[in-house]
Amino acid sequence: MGKKMIILVTVMLAFIAFISLQGKAGELSGAITIAGSTSVQPLAEELAEVFMKKHPRVQIFVQGGGSSAGIQAVLSCTAGVGSSSRNLKPSEELYATTIALDGIAIVINPKNPLAGITLQEVQQIFAGEITSWGKLGVTNRNLRNKDIVVVNREAGSGTRGAFEELVMDPVKKSLTVNSLVQAQTGAVQQVIRTTETAIG
């Protein structure tokens, strides 16, 4: 569907925090918080675990909250490092480095027999213009007349921002307000997994 950048944002205070981790004889010690994108969170947790095993006197706290929350946490000095799956805005005067690229996928419940979908149909579904599975060619008696349950991330989510930029903005469409809004990527997955009529 598209690619989005995963970036880490930090400020000079974060570098000062890292320097303060330096203990005697070159041994690292201290604590730092990483906050932000829930799509980056699992990777950050694994990296933190490996780092803390190598440096047992270091504590790394990893939090989610979304890309905008992570950026704000760095700006307010409540986190030393923020993770974001969107680009920084000009007003967010932070240092950023790209650590990975990932993709955005549109998924449906495994029981949904939909054979395929076009980009235009995705745009129309998420704009609220296509509202039933029958309009997409689904003939299954249990689904064809049922409303499509659109599942979105919350405003401020880097994933949502990237989806809007890559999928909706080129055709000047806005996301429908008639959707289930979830605060984490895992929550979106759970809704799709348990709701036969959902797409997200």
C-alpha positions in Angstrom: 0.0 0.0 0.0 2.8 2.4 0.8 5.9 3.0 2.9 6.4 5.2 5.9 9.5 6.3 7.7 10.2 5.2 11.3 12.2 7.9 12.9 13.7 8.6 16.3 13.6 12.2 17.5 15.8 13.6 20.3 17.1 16.8 21.6 20.4 17.9 23.2 19.0 17.0 26.6 18.8 13.4 25.5 22.5 13.4 24.6 23.2 14.9 28.0 21.2 12.1 29.5 23.2 9.5 27.6 26.5 11.2 28.7 25.3 11.1 32.3 24.8 7.3 31.9 28.6 7.0 31.7 29.8 5.6 35.0 33.3 4.8 36.3 35.7 2.8 34.2 33.5 3.3 31.2 30.6 1.3 32.6 27.2 2.7 31.6 24.5 3.3 34.3 21.4 5.3 34.6 17.9 5.4 33.1 16.2 6.8 30.0 12.7 6.7 28.5 11.7 6.1 24.9 8.1 7.1 24.1 6.0 7.3 21.0 4.9 5.2 18.0 3.1 2.0 18.9 4.3 0.5 15.6 7.9 1.1 16.7 7.3 0.0 20.3 7.9 -3.8 19.9 11.2 -3.1 18.1 12.2 -0.6 20.8 11.4 -3.0 23.5 13.5 -5.8 22.0 16.4 -3.4 21.4 16.2 -2.1 24.9 16.2 -5.6 26.3 19.3 -6.5 24.4 21.0 -3.3 25.5 20.1 -3.7 29.1 21.5 -7.3 29.1 24.8 -5.9 27.8 24.7 -3.0 30.3 22.9 -4.3 33.4 23.2 -1.0 35.3 21.1 0.8 32.6 17.3 1.0 32.7 15.4 1.8 29.5 11.7 2.4 29.8 9.8 2.0 26.6 6.3 3.6 26.3 3.8 3.8 23.4 1.2 6.6 23.1 1.6 7.4 19.4 4.0 9.4 17.3 2.7 12.8 18.3 2.8 11.9 22.0 6.4 10.7 21.6 7.5 13.9 19.9 5.6 16.0 22.6 7.3 13.9 25.3 10.7 14.9 24.0 9.7 18.5 23.6 8.5 18.6 27.2 11.6 16.7 28.4 9.5 13.8 29.9 11.3 11.4 27.5 14.9 11.4 26.3 14.0 9.7 22.9 10.8 9.8 20.9 9.8 7.3 18.2 7.6 8.5 15.3 6.2 6.9 12.2 5.6 10.3 10.6 7.9 13.2 9.5 8.6 16.0 11.9 6.7 19.3 11.4 8.7 22.5 10.9 7.6 23.6 14.3 9.0 20.5 16.0 12.6 21.6 16.2 14.2 18.3 17.1 17.0 16.1 15.7 15.6 13.1 13.8 17.2 10.0 12.2 15.5 7.3 10.2 15.9 3.9 11.6 13.7 1.9 9.3 11.0 1.9 6.6 7.8 -0.1 7.1 4.7 -0.7 5.1 1.0 0.1 5.6 -1.3 -2.8 4.9 -5.1 -2.9 4.7 -6.4 -6.0 6.4 -9.8 -7.7 6.7 -11.1 -10.5 8.9 -9.9 -14.0 7.8 -13.5 -15.1 7.4 -14.2 -12.4 4.8 -14.3 -13.9 1.3 -13.3 -10.7 -0.5 -10.9 -11.7 -3.3 -9.2 -8.4 -3.9 -9.6 -4.6 -3.6 -8.3 -1.7 -5.6 -6.7 1.5 -4.3 -9.7 3.5 -5.5 -12.0 1.2 -3.5 -9.9 1.6 -0.4 -10.1 5.4 -0.8 -13.9 5.2 -1.2 -14.3 2.8 1.8 -12.2 5.0 4.2 -14.0 8.1 2.9 -17.3 6.5 3.7 -18.5 6.4 0.1 -18.6 2.6 -0.1 -20.4 1.3 3.0 -21.4 -2.4 2.3 -19.5 -5.5 1.3 -21.9 -6.3 -1.5 -20.8 -3.2 -3.4 -17.3 -4.8 -3.5 -18.6 -8.0 -5.1 -19.0 -10.1 -1.9 -21.8 -12.5 -2.5 -21.6 -14.3 0.8 -25.2 -14.2 2.3 -23.8 -13.3 5.8 -21.8 -10.4 4.5 -23.1 -8.9 1.3 -25.7 -6.7 2.9 -23.8 -5.8 6.1 -22.2 -2.5 6.7 -18.4 -2.2 6.4 -16.9 -1.4 9.8 -14.0 0.9 9.1 -11.2 0.9 11.8 -8.8 3.8 12.0 -6.0 4.9 14.3 -6.5 8.1 16.4 -5.6 11.6 15.3 -1.9 12.2 16.0 -1.0 8.6 15.1 1.9 8.5 12.7 0.4 5.5 10.9 -2.9 7.4 10.4 -0.9 10.5 9.2 1.0 8.4 6.7 -2.2 6.7 5.5 -3.8 10.0 4.9 -0.8 11.4 3.1 -0.2 8.3 0.9 -3.8 7.2 0.3 -6.3 9.9 0.9 -4.6 13.2 0.2 -3.7 12.4 -3.5 -7.5 12.2 -4.3 -8.5 15.0 -1.9 -10.6 12.7 0.3 -10.9 12.8 4.1 -11.3 9.9 6.5 -14.9 9.1 7.4 -16.1 10.1 10.9 -18.1 6.9 11.0 -15.3 4.6 12.0 -14.0 2.8 15.1 -10.9 4.7 16.3 -8.3 2.8 18.1 -5.3 4.1 20.0 -2.8 1.4 19.2 -1.9 -0.8 16.2 -2.5 -3.9 18.3 -6.1 -2.7 19.1 -6.8 -2.3 15.4 -5.6 -5.9 14.8 -7.8 -7.1 17.6 -10.9 -5.4 16.2 -10.2 -6.9 12.7 -9.6 -10.3 14.2 -12.9 -10.4 16.1 -15.2 -8.4 13.7 -16.1 -10.2 10.5 -17.3 -7.0 8.8 -14.2 -4.9 9.7 -11.4 -3.4 7.6 -8.5 -1.4 8.8 
